[in-house]
């Protein structure tokens, strides 16, 4: 009987390449350090590159005689471990420049690469511009990474990966993308770069941001990340024009990049014919109106206080125009899992806050830079529920489940249900773990929800106007794990936690 073990040498060789590239990616920050006269940061950045290159050399040495045998287990290990390695190495510029401590630096780095946007920085303006650039650059790199992962790796990862490609690719068979992987990657990179340039120029034209701020916020908005160069985030600019551009950027990042390919091919109708994109826009529109009406006092009852507690002074609700402006930005930010803020939504009515949490779970489109469970899965779950309800009173009715003309197989349906079950189970378990670090239930659960959905700000102690600096180091490391867990669609990480995954077969 043939016994197969993991090709550890090939995995090490791949991780060596990741580490070597990571060291090179630190270097653009030196240009900004020179431009802003931050010469004290340059030795730290160079030291970070040297450490990354040394790690890359060690990994490459281990994998120098690796065979090219690659199966599904190696692919899963490479994907998961690559995100871990680049997240750890990405913390080096923060550590080597004495900007953030080790645990916080790892949290900040993984938050950047997973496009989460959660931060431990309590005074962003005091951080060197060169380090702020690296911080935002991790968003842009992470957003591009998840798009390339969608095209090149997910088709090989079973039902969970096939689901995303089947619902968004041009053909029903995900294997059809294999001969066009390199071509697809180049096209996607050009689209991603083009959208970035458009957004940088648009933000510059507002007159509210200089080139540095425009680049950093374009990185954060398109990658649906959320890191800002201001502690008050987008609220610091108090500009309707900036908010409209950021909203458009966040929606463009949360749109499947496969649709952009169709538009470039001249099929402009593909955007409006896509069920997932129409559902995304519909949910954003309805949720914006509901939150605006609730925040302005036209929807819902006044908030209750516990018996015996002193009634809080009821602040007069904002005008509907202000509530609509704030809700449009916050709803888009939370559903696209970006995390930029213009208002402290922790002061909003309970209904609005709960709806924002629901939206962050739903997330953006499959094949986009957004996180969450994805809109297409929600659409499929609703279709599956309707189908099941119909069969209870019409058991002999035979009807295929379709999305955009594609028949959803039983295997895909089971994959969706398994993913949602695993996602909810991980959320519950991780929330319990976070409560061990002393966080109240609303902060603990929202911290896990935002990290798993790659959104960033949560509620309570980790709300939109707060940071994660209050979380102890062990809690930050655990939340970093939650970010990678959510970014890689849960199952990719869970299989690595099974002892049988690493044994010979």
C-alpha positions in Angstrom: 0.0 0.0 0.0 1.4 3.4 -1.0 1.9 5.7 2.0 1.8 9.5 1.3 3.2 12.0 3.6 3.0 15.8 3.4 5.6 17.3 1.0 7.1 19.4 3.8 10.1 20.4 1.7 7.9 21.9 -1.0 5.8 23.7 1.7 9.1 25.1 3.2 10.3 26.2 -0.3 7.0 28.0 -0.9 7.1 29.7 2.5 10.7 30.7 1.8 9.6 32.5 -1.3 6.8 34.3 0.7 9.3 35.4 3.3 11.8 36.7 0.7 9.1 38.7 -1.1 7.8 40.1 2.2 11.3 41.5 3.0 11.2 43.4 -0.4 7.7 44.7 0.3 9.0 46.6 3.3 11.3 48.7 1.2 8.8 51.2 -0.4 8.2 52.6 3.1 11.8 53.9 3.1 10.9 56.2 0.2 8.2 57.8 2.4 10.6 58.0 5.3 13.0 60.0 3.2 10.3 62.2 1.8 9.0 63.1 5.3 12.5 63.2 6.9 11.8 60.3 9.2 15.4 59.0 9.0 15.1 57.3 12.4 12.7 54.8 11.0 14.9 53.7 8.1 17.3 51.4 10.2 14.2 49.6 11.7 12.7 49.0 8.3 16.0 47.7 6.9 16.3 45.4 10.0 12.8 44.1 9.3 13.7 43.3 5.7 17.0 41.6 6.8 15.1 39.4 9.3 12.5 38.5 6.7 15.2 37.6 4.1 17.0 35.5 6.7 13.8 33.6 7.4 13.3 33.2 3.7 16.8 31.8 3.3 16.3 29.2 6.1 13.0 28.1 4.6 14.5 27.9 1.1 17.5 25.9 2.4 15.1 23.4 4.0 13.1 23.1 0.7 16.1 23.1 -1.7 15.6 19.4 -2.7 11.8 19.5 -2.7 9.9 17.4 -5.2 7.1 19.0 -7.2 4.5 16.6 -6.0 1.5 18.7 -4.9 -1.8 17.4 -3.7 -4.8 18.9 -2.0 -3.3 18.6 1.5 -0.2 20.5 0.4 -2.3 23.2 -1.2 -4.3 23.7 2.0 -1.2 23.9 4.1 0.5 26.3 1.8 -2.5 28.7 1.7 -3.0 28.7 5.5 0.7 28.8 6.5 1.4 31.5 3.9 -1.1 33.9 5.6 0.4 33.1 9.0 4.0 33.6 7.9 3.3 36.9 6.0 1.2 38.1 9.0 4.1 37.4 11.4 6.7 38.9 9.2 4.5 41.9 8.5 4.7 42.8 12.2 8.5 43.3 11.9 8.4 47.0 10.7 6.1 47.9 13.7 8.4 46.0 16.2 11.8 47.1 14.7 10.8 50.8 14.7 9.4 50.5 18.3 6.0 51.6 17.1 4.0 48.7 18.7 4.8 45.9 21.0 5.1 42.3 19.7 1.5 41.1 20.4 0.0 44.3 19.2 2.3 44.4 16.1 1.2 40.8 15.1 -2.4 41.8 15.6 -2.0 45.0 13.5 -0.2 43.1 10.7 -2.7 40.3 10.5 -5.5 42.8 10.7 -3.9 44.6 7.7 -3.3 41.6 5.5 -6.7 40.0 6.2 -8.2 43.5 5.5 -9.9 43.6 8.9 -8.9 47.0 9.9 -8.9 46.5 13.7 -6.2 48.5 15.4 -4.4 48.9 18.7 -3.1 52.4 17.9 -4.6 55.1 20.2 -2.8 58.0 18.5 -2.4 57.3 14.8 -1.2 60.8 14.0 1.9 60.2 16.2 3.0 57.2 14.2 5.7 57.9 11.4 4.2 58.3 8.0 6.5 55.6 6.6 5.0 53.0 9.1 1.5 54.3 8.4 2.1 53.6 4.7 3.2 50.0 5.5 0.1 49.6 7.6 -2.2 50.7 4.8 -0.1 48.8 2.2 -0.8 45.5 4.0 -4.5 46.2 3.2 -3.8 46.6 -0.5 -1.6 43.5 -0.6 -4.1 41.4 1.4 -6.9 42.5 -0.9 -5.0 41.5 -4.0 -4.0 38.3 -2.4 -7.5 37.1 -1.7 -8.5 37.9 -5.3 -5.7 35.9 -6.7 -6.4 33.1 -4.2 -10.0 33.1 -5.4 -8.9 32.4 -9.0 -5.8 30.2 -8.5 -6.3 28.2 -5.4 -10.0 27.9 -4.3 -11.1 25.8 -7.3 -8.8 23.0 -5.9 -10.1 23.1 -2.4 -13.3 21.0 -2.7 -16.9 22.1 -2.4 -16.2 25.3 -0.4 -13.9 26.6 -3.1 -15.9 25.3 -6.0 -19.0 27.1 -4.7 -17.4 30.5 -5.1 -16.1 29.8 -8.5 -19.2 28.1 -9.8 -21.4 31.0 -8.9 -19.0 33.7 -10.2 -16.9 32.2 -13.1 -17.9 32.1 -16.7 -18.3 28.4 -16.8 -20.0 25.9 -14.6 -16.8 23.7 -14.2 -14.2 25.4 -11.9 -11.5 23.3 -13.5 -11.9 25.3 -16.6 -9.9 28.2 -15.1 -6.8 26.1 -14.7 -5.4 26.7 -18.2 -6.1 30.4 -17.8 -4.7 31.0 -14.3 -1.8 33.2 -15.3 -3.9 35.2 -17.7 -6.7 35.6 -15.1 -4.2 36.8 -12.5 -2.7 39.4 -14.8 -6.2 40.8 -15.8 -7.3 40.9 -12.1 -4.1 42.8 -11.1 -4.7 45.4 -13.9 -8.3 45.9 -12.7 -7.2 46.2 -9.1 -4.5 48.6 -9.9 -6.7 50.7 -12.2 -9.4 51.0 -9.6 -6.8 52.0 -7.0 -5.5 54.8 -9.3 -9.0 56.1 -10.0 -9.8 56.3 -6.3 -6.5 58.0 -5.5 -7.2 60.7 -8.1 -10.8 61.1 -7.0 -9.8 61.6 -3.4 -7.1 64.1 -4.4 -9.7 66.1 -6.4 -11.7 66.7 -3.2 -9.0 68.9 -1.8 -9.3 67.3 1.6 -6.5 64.8 1.3 -2.9 65.1 0.1 -1.3 62.3 -2.1 -0.2 60.3 0.9 -3.6 60.3 2.6 -5.3 59.6 -0.8 -3.1 56.6 -1.4 -3.6 55.1 2.1 -7.4 55.6 2.1 -7.7 54.2 -1.5 -5.7 51.1 -0.3 -8.1 50.7 2.7 -11.4 51.4 0.8 -10.8 49.2 -2.2 -9.4 46.3 -0.1 -12.3 46.9 2.3 -9.8 47.2 5.1 -10.4 50.3 7.1 -7.0 51.6 8.3 -6.9 55.4 8.2 -4.2 58.0 8.7 -6.4 59.8 11.2 -7.5 58.6 14.6 -11.1 59.8 13.9 -11.1 57.9 10.6 -13.1 59.5 7.8 -15.0 61.7 10.3 -11.8 63.8 10.6 -12.4 65.2 7.1 -16.1 66.0 7.6 -16.6 66.0 3.8 -19.6 64.7 1.9 -17.4 64.4 -1.3 -14.9 62.2 0.6 -17.6 60.1 2.0 -19.3 59.5 -1.3 -16.0 58.5 -2.9 -15.2 56.1 0.0 -18.7 54.6 -0.3 -18.2 54.0 -4.0 -14.8 52.5 -3.3 -16.1 50.2 -0.6 -18.9 48.9 -2.9 -16.4 48.4 -5.8 -14.2 46.4 -3.5 -17.1 44.3 -2.3 -18.2 43.5 -5.8 -17.0 40.3 -7.4 -14.0 41.0 -9.6 -15.2 38.4 -12.1 -17.9 40.9 -13.0 -15.3 43.5 -13.8 -13.8 41.1 -16.3 -17.2 40.8 -18.0 -17.5 44.5 -18.1 -14.1 44.8 -19.8 -15.3 42.3 -22.4 -18.1 44.6 -23.2 -20.9 42.9 -21.3 -22.1 45.9 -19.3 -25.4 44.1 -18.4 -23.5 41.4 -16.5 -23.4 43.6 -13.4 -27.1 44.2 -13.2 -28.0 40.6 -14.3 -25.9 39.1 -11.4 -28.2 37.9 -8.6 -25.5 38.4 -5.9 -24.7 42.0 -6.9 -28.4 43.0 -7.1 -29.0 41.4 -3.6 -25.9 43.3 -2.3 -27.3 46.7 -3.5 -30.8 45.9 -2.3 -29.7 45.0 1.2 -27.5 48.1 1.4 -30.4 50.4 0.3 -33.0 48.9 2.6 -30.7 48.7 5.6 -29.6 52.3 5.1 -33.2 53.5 5.1 -34.1 51.4 8.2 -31.1 52.6 10.2 -31.7 56.3 9.2 -35.4 56.0 10.2 -34.4 54.3 13.5 -31.6 56.8 14.3 -33.8 59.8 13.5 -36.6 58.5 15.8 -39.2 57.6 13.2 -38.8 53.8 13.7 -38.9 51.9 16.9 -39.7 52.7 20.5 -37.5 54.6 23.0 -34.7 52.5 24.5 -35.7 50.9 27.8 -33.7 51.1 31.0 -33.5 48.4 33.7 -36.0 48.7 36.6 -34.6 51.0 39.3 -31.9 52.5 37.1 -31.8 56.2 36.6 -33.2 57.1 33.2 -30.4 58.4 30.9 -30.9 61.9 29.6 -32.5 61.3 26.2 -30.6 63.3 23.6 -32.7 64.7 20.8 -32.4 62.5 17.7 -30.5 63.9 14.7 -32.3 65.2 11.7 -33.3 62.6 9.0 -30.8 64.2 6.6 -27.9 63.8 9.0 -29.1 60.3 10.0 -29.3 59.3 6.3 -25.8 60.5 5.6 -24.4 58.7 8.6 -26.3 55.5 8.0 -25.4 55.3 4.3 -21.7 55.4 5.2 -21.9 53.1 8.3 -24.1 50.5 6.6 -21.9 50.3 3.6 -18.8 50.2 5.7 -20.1 47.4 7.9 -21.6 45.2 5.2 -18.6 45.5 2.9 -16.5 44.7 6.1 -14.4 47.8 5.7 -14.7 49.4 9.1 -14.3 53.1 8.3 -16.4 55.3 10.5 -17.9 58.8 10.4 -20.2 58.5 13.5 -20.0 56.7 16.8 -22.7 54.1 16.0 -22.4 52.8 19.6 -24.6 55.8 20.5 -27.3 54.8 18.1 -30.5 52.8 19.0 -30.2 49.1 19.7 -31.9 48.2 16.5 -29.4 50.0 14.4 -26.5 48.5 16.2 -27.9 45.0 15.9 -28.6 45.4 12.2 -25.0 46.5 11.6 -23.8 43.3 13.3 -26.1 41.2 11.1 -24.8 43.0 8.0 -21.1 42.3 8.9 -22.0 38.6 9.1 -23.5 38.7 5.6 -20.5 40.4 4.1 -19.9 41.3 0.5 -19.7 39.3 -2.8 -17.8 36.1 -3.4 -14.6 36.8 -5.3 -14.3 40.3 -3.8 -12.0 41.7 -1.2 -14.8 41.8 1.4 -15.2 39.2 4.2 -18.2 37.7 6.0 -20.2 34.7 4.9 -20.8 36.3 1.5 -24.1 37.4 0.0 -24.3 34.5 -2.4 -24.4 32.0 0.5 -27.2 34.0 2.0 -29.1 34.0 -1.3 -28.6 30.3 -1.6 -29.7 29.6 2.0 -33.0 31.5 1.4 -33.6 29.6 -1.8 -32.9 26.3 -0.1 -35.3 27.3 2.8 -38.0 28.2 0.3 -37.5 24.9 -1.5 -37.7 23.0 1.7 -40.9 24.8 2.8 -42.5 24.0 -0.6 -41.7 20.3 -0.3 -43.4 20.1 3.0 -46.8 20.7 1.4 -45.9 19.6 -2.2 -43.6 16.6 -1.5 -43.8 15.3 -5.1 -42.7 18.6 -6.7 -39.4 18.4 -8.5 -37.6 21.7 -9.0 -33.9 22.4 -9.5 -32.3 25.1 -7.4 -30.7 27.7 -9.6 -28.7 30.8 -9.2 -28.0 32.9 -12.3 -28.9 30.0 -14.5 -26.6 27.5 -12.8 -28.1 24.5 -11.2 -27.0 24.2 -7.5 -26.1 20.6 -6.9 -26.8 18.7 -3.7 -23.1 18.6 -3.0 -22.9 22.4 -3.2 -25.9 22.8 -1.0 -24.4 20.5 1.6 -21.2 22.5 1.4 -23.1 25.8 2.0 -24.9 24.3 5.1 -21.6 22.9 6.4 -19.8 26.2 6.0 -22.6 28.2 7.8 -22.7 25.6 10.6 -18.9 25.7 11.0 -18.9 29.5 10.9 -21.6 29.8 13.6 -19.9 27.1 15.8 -16.6 28.9 15.6 -18.2 32.2 16.4 -19.8 30.7 19.6 -16.6 28.9 20.7 -14.4 31.9 20.0 -16.8 34.3 21.8 -16.6 32.1 24.9 -12.8 32.1 24.7 -12.7 35.9 24.4 -14.9 36.2 27.5 -12.0 34.6 29.5 -10.0 37.7 28.8 -12.3 39.9 30.9 -14.4 41.5 28.1 -18.1 42.0 28.7 -20.4 39.9 26.5 -21.2 42.6 23.9 -17.5 43.5 23.5 -16.4 39.8 23.4 -19.0 38.7 20.9 -18.7 41.7 18.7 -14.8 41.5 18.7 -15.0 37.9 17.5 -17.8 38.8 15.0 -15.8 41.7 13.5 -12.5 39.7 13.4 -14.1 36.6 11.8 -15.9 38.8 9.3 -12.8 41.0 8.8 -14.7 44.2 9.6 -12.7 45.8 12.4 -14.7 47.9 14.8 -17.2 46.2 17.1 -19.4 47.3 20.0 -18.8 48.5 23.5 -15.1 48.5 24.5 -14.0 47.8 20.9 -16.6 50.1 19.3 -16.3 52.4 16.3 -14.7 55.2 18.4 -12.5 52.8 20.4 -9.4 50.6 19.6 -8.4 47.1 20.7 -5.6 48.4 22.9 -7.7 47.4 26.0 -7.5 43.7 25.0 -4.6 41.8 26.7 -1.8 40.4 24.6 -3.1 36.8 24.7 -6.5 38.1 23.6 -4.9 40.0 20.7 -3.1 36.9 19.5 -6.4 34.9 19.7 -8.3 37.5 17.7 -5.5 37.4 15.1 -6.3 33.7 14.7 -9.9 34.6 14.3 -9.1 37.0 11.5 -7.2 34.3 9.6 -10.0 31.9 10.3 -12.6 34.1 8.8 -10.4 35.3 5.9 -9.7 31.7 4.7 -13.3 30.7 4.9 -13.1 28.8 8.2 -12.7 25.2 6.8 -9.2 25.9 5.4 -8.0 26.5 8.9 -10.1 23.9 10.7 -8.7 21.1 8.6 -5.1 22.1 9.7 -6.2 21.7 13.3 -7.0 18.0 12.8 -4.1 15.7 13.8 -5.0 13.3 10.9 -4.2 16.0 8.4 -0.5 15.8 9.2 -0.3 12.0 9.4 0.9 9.8 6.5 -1.8 8.2 4.5 
